[in-house]
């Protein structure tokens, strides 16, 4: 599972611009000193594909192969704003639910 890591400072900047919804695009992680959000690449891909926006679709190859995926994602969020954020949040929730269901099913089979 590939993740895009957005550092806490960038997340705060995005939050000031777009609101607290940006924190729901992925899991929050912190070691007490450094915090970051892990956004699943699969959720971003699904959100972009569901957008139907040809300009946004052109971002996917860059996002998949860029050494700094966070930068590409942040640029896309700044360009496409809240609609893209909402799609990523929805895709992340669906992705999380599917993962939990698979985990639960695997646990049931092991018992």
Phi and psi in degrees as a GROMACS rama.xvg file:
@    title "Ramachandran Plot"
@    xaxis  label "Phi"
@    yaxis  label "Psi"
@TYPE xy
-91.2383  137.502  UNK-2
-121.496  152.322  UNK-3
-110.056  121.393  UNK-4
-97.3251  121.891  UNK-5
-110.472  117.676  UNK-6
-65.761  154.489  UNK-7
-54.884  -42.3584  UNK-8
-60.9724  -43.6479  UNK-9
-66.4775  -39.822  UNK-10
-62.6775  -41.7881  UNK-11
-62.3482  -42.2089  UNK-12
-62.8435  -44.0876  UNK-13
-64.2762  -38.3376  UNK-14
-64.3096  -40.1059  UNK-15
-62.1851  -36.1809  UNK-16
-81.3901  -42.0155  UNK-17
-113.42  -7.68205  UNK-18
98.2296  175.363  UNK-19
-67.7814  -12.5126  UNK-20
-57.6533  -28.3407  UNK-21
-61.9555  -25.1989  UNK-22
-74.5825  -7.71411  UNK-23
-100.016  9.19788  UNK-24
-78.9867  -15.3605  UNK-25
-169.414  -179.605  UNK-26
-75.7736  142.306  UNK-27
-91.7879  135.198  UNK-28
-131.637  143.852  UNK-29
-155.172  143.147  UNK-30
-105.382  12.854  UNK-31
96.226  -22.0248  UNK-32
-115.532  -47.3811  UNK-33
-115.66  130.332  UNK-34
-119.353  151.789  UNK-35
-160.124  160.56  UNK-36
-108.988  135.203  UNK-37
-103.648  109.117  UNK-38
-101.204  120.102  UNK-39
-63.79  130.617  UNK-40
-57.2415  -37.0715  UNK-41
-60.4113  -36.9466  UNK-42
-69.0547  -39.9258  UNK-43
-66.4458  -43.245  UNK-44
-58.6111  -46.5797  UNK-45
-63.3455  -42.3011  UNK-46
-61.9633  -42.6658  UNK-47
-66.8173  -45.6038  UNK-48
-61.8742  -39.3771  UNK-49
-72.8322  -16.759  UNK-50
-69.7455  -33.0997  UNK-51
71.5012  6.58389  UNK-52
-86.1248  114.511  UNK-53
-61.2039  -34.9421  UNK-54
-65.0581  -41.0707  UNK-55
-69.2947  -36.3959  UNK-56
-60.7177  -30.5411  UNK-57
-69.66  -17.1584  UNK-58
-76.4457  -28.8069  UNK-59
-53.9012  -48.9053  UNK-60
-59.8333  -39.812  UNK-61
-62.8013  -43.6622  UNK-62
-64.321  -39.0713  UNK-63
-70.6237  -29.8418  UNK-64
-115.282  -2.6533  UNK-65
-72.5022  140.388  UNK-66
-67.1102  -29.2461  UNK-67
-116.891  80.4138  UNK-68
-61.8135  -34.7373  UNK-69
-59.7964  -41.4172  UNK-70
-62.4265  -43.7088  UNK-71
-64.7301  -43.168  UNK-72
-63.8002  -45.3099  UNK-73
-61.9833  -41.6921  UNK-74
-60.1545  -42.1503  UNK-75
-65.9072  -40.8351  UNK-76
-63.8763  -40.105  UNK-77
-66.8917  -32.7663  UNK-78
-79.9054  -43.2808  UNK-79
-102.349  -10.5402  UNK-80
59.7267  -147.937  UNK-81
-56.274  -39.6159  UNK-82
-58.5132  -40.2876  UNK-83
-68.8833  -42.268  UNK-84
-58.4059  -45.5878  UNK-85
-62.6375  -38.724  UNK-86
-66.8755  -40.0052  UNK-87
-65.1113  -43.0877  UNK-88
-59.5235  -46.2994  UNK-89
-62.7055  -43.8034  UNK-90
-66.4191  -37.0326  UNK-91
-65.4849  -41.7664  UNK-92
-61.9586  -43.5384  UNK-93
-64.5449  -44.0998  UNK-94
-60.0019  -44.9247  UNK-95
-63.3872  -42.9345  UNK-96
-62.3292  -43.2928  UNK-97
-64.477  -40.8957  UNK-98
-63.5626  -43.2761  UNK-99
-65.2379  -40.33  UNK-100
-63.7825  -42.5236  UNK-101
-64.1245  -41.7291  UNK-102
-63.5982  -42.4879  UNK-103
-65.1003  -42.3597  UNK-104
-64.8586  -40.5725  UNK-105
-65.2331  -38.3706  UNK-106
-66.4291  -37.336  UNK-107
-67.6419  -38.5527  UNK-108
-69.5571  -31.9796  UNK-109
-73.8926  -24.5836  UNK-110
